[in-house]
Amino acid sequence: MKINRELCDVCGTCVSVCPVDAIIVSEFKVDIDNMKCINCLNCLKVCPIKAITEDK
């Protein structure tokens, strides 16, 4: 998964749905630990501003 930081408003919605705690909020930005990410797409589905995309 990849976060478009220009769009992301750090609302935390993605953090609340990640089953493996792969999304971290720090210093007014969101990061995804792709080593932990299981590609469930929950974060992508719930992002209200579509700031998360599949990293291909």
HUNOR-V894626 format. One line per field, one symbol per residue. ss: DSSP state (H for helix, E for strand, C for the rest). phi: phi as a letter, one per 20 degrees, with the letter a starting at -180 (. if undefined). burial: # if it has 16 or more other ideal C-beta (glycine too) atoms within 10 Angstrom, else .. Layout:
ss = ???
phi = ???
burial = ???
This chain:
ss = CEECCCCCCCCCHHHHHCCCCCEEEECCEEEECCCCCCCCCHHHHHCCCCCEECCC
phi = .cdeffefdlfngfffdffdledcdblmbdcdeffegdlfmgfffeffdledcfed
burial = #.#....#.#..##...#...##......#.#....#....###..#...##....
